[in-house]
Amino acid sequence: MFTSIFENTAATLSIVDALICMASSIILGLIVALTHTLTKKYSKNFIITLVILPLLVQVVIMMVNGNLGTSVAILGAFGLIRFRSAPATSREILSVFFAMAIGLSIGMGHIIFAAIFTLVTSLTTLLLSKTKIGETKNKQSLKILIPEDLDYTTVFDEILRKYTNTYETKKVKTTNLGSMYEITYDIELKEKNEKEFIDELRTKNGNLTITLNHELKENEVL
């Protein structure tokens, strides 16, 4: 049975208990950050955020002392900060909630539970990142610019069937003051024959811009 290290309320919080909680938050935050670096591309600022976030959440939870109304208000503040920031990938959002969960646990004094939860979640994340669960084979995003007089619904179908296993039209928009269309496809190439594929597309779109991303962005897959 997991028990809190706090005897009563935050009013009786000792300096030793506070320091233990802070140190635990930083150590477990470092584990979260390390897990993220091993499974995803990252920036230094984001890694620093993952280390410090459990500490901040822990301090806030200790100060509200389990008050439901105050906790809901703080949750709303965190939500506001999240949606005022730039969109993140699902993996980054997961790491942020991971760090917040640690801070919540330690803020309530459940350090042993937080440590076990951190280790289990980190090991599970690392294990899943090394497996092929959810992987797609050679999935790419293709953007093609064509003149407005071409029928974008069928003009590339023959080429796409020839060079891809699957393809799907994701978006069509006008550009250049409506004189051109930009078509976005999700495709899965059959083989490493990108040059031949693009050369045939160029013959259809009049040598206008063609963009082939080597992998779909994560937030496009969601």
ChimeraX attribute file (.defattr): number of C-alpha atoms within 10 A of each C-alpha:
attribute: neighborCount
match mode: 1-to-1
recipient: residues
	/A:1	3
	/A:2	10
	/A:3	12
	/A:4	15
	/A:5	16
	/A:6	16
	/A:7	10
	/A:8	10
	/A:9	12
	/A:10	17
	/A:11	9
	/A:12	10
	/A:13	15
	/A:14	11
	/A:15	9
	/A:16	9
	/A:17	14
	/A:18	18
	/A:19	11
	/A:20	15
	/A:21	25
	/A:22	20
	/A:23	13
	/A:24	22
	/A:25	31
	/A:26	19
	/A:27	17
	/A:28	26
	/A:29	27
	/A:30	19
	/A:31	19
	/A:32	24
	/A:33	24
	/A:34	15
	/A:35	18
	/A:36	22
	/A:37	14
	/A:38	12
	/A:39	15
	/A:40	11
	/A:41	9
	/A:42	13
	/A:43	9
	/A:44	9
	/A:45	8
	/A:46	15
	/A:47	19
	/A:48	13
	/A:49	14
	/A:50	26
	/A:51	22
	/A:52	21
	/A:53	22
	/A:54	32
	/A:55	26
	/A:56	18
	/A:57	23
	/A:58	25
	/A:59	20
	/A:60	16
	/A:61	22
	/A:62	22
	/A:63	17
	/A:64	15
	/A:65	17
	/A:66	14
	/A:67	11
	/A:68	10
	/A:69	10
	/A:70	14
	/A:71	16
	/A:72	11
	/A:73	11
	/A:74	16
	/A:75	11
	/A:76	12
	/A:77	11
	/A:78	14
	/A:79	11
	/A:80	11
	/A:81	9
	/A:82	14
	/A:83	10
	/A:84	9
	/A:85	8
	/A:86	7
	/A:87	11
	/A:88	13
	/A:89	14
	/A:90	13
	/A:91	14
	/A:92	17
	/A:93	13
	/A:94	13
	/A:95	19
	/A:96	20
	/A:97	14
	/A:98	20
	/A:99	28
	/A:100	21
	/A:101	19
	/A:102	27
	/A:103	33
	/A:104	22
	/A:105	23
	/A:106	30
	/A:107	31
	/A:108	21
	/A:109	24
	/A:110	19
	/A:111	23
	/A:112	16
	/A:113	16
	/A:114	22
	/A:115	19
	/A:116	11
	/A:117	16
	/A:118	20
	/A:119	15
	/A:120	11
	/A:121	15
	/A:122	20
	/A:123	12
	/A:124	11
	/A:125	15
	/A:126	14
	/A:127	11
	/A:128	13
	/A:129	15
	/A:130	9
	/A:131	9
	/A:132	8
	/A:133	8
	/A:134	7
	/A:135	9
	/A:136	11
	/A:137	11
	/A:138	16
	/A:139	20
	/A:140	18
	/A:141	20
	/A:142	23
	/A:143	19
	/A:144	22
	/A:145	23
	/A:146	25
	/A:147	18
	/A:148	14
	/A:149	9
	/A:150	13
	/A:151	11
	/A:152	18
	/A:153	10
	/A:154	8
	/A:155	14
	/A:156	15
	/A:157	11
	/A:158	9
	/A:159	14
	/A:160	20
	/A:161	13
	/A:162	11
	/A:163	20
	/A:164	16
	/A:165	15
	/A:166	13
	/A:167	19
	/A:168	13
	/A:169	13
	/A:170	14
	/A:171	11
	/A:172	16
	/A:173	11
	/A:174	15
	/A:175	14
	/A:176	9
	/A:177	7
	/A:178	10
	/A:179	11
	/A:180	16
	/A:181	21
	/A:182	19
	/A:183	19
	/A:184	19
	/A:185	18
	/A:186	22
	/A:187	24
	/A:188	21
	/A:189	21
	/A:190	16
	/A:191	10
	/A:192	10
	/A:193	10
	/A:194	12
	/A:195	9
	/A:196	11
	/A:197	16
	/A:198	18
	/A:199	12
	/A:200	14
	/A:201	19
	/A:202	17
	/A:203	10
	/A:204	14
	/A:205	18
	/A:206	11
	/A:207	15
	/A:208	13
	/A:209	12
	/A:210	17
	/A:211	12
	/A:212	17
	/A:213	12
	/A:214	11
	/A:215	16
	/A:216	17
	/A:217	12
	/A:218	11
	/A:219	11
	/A:220	10
	/A:221	9
	/A:222	7
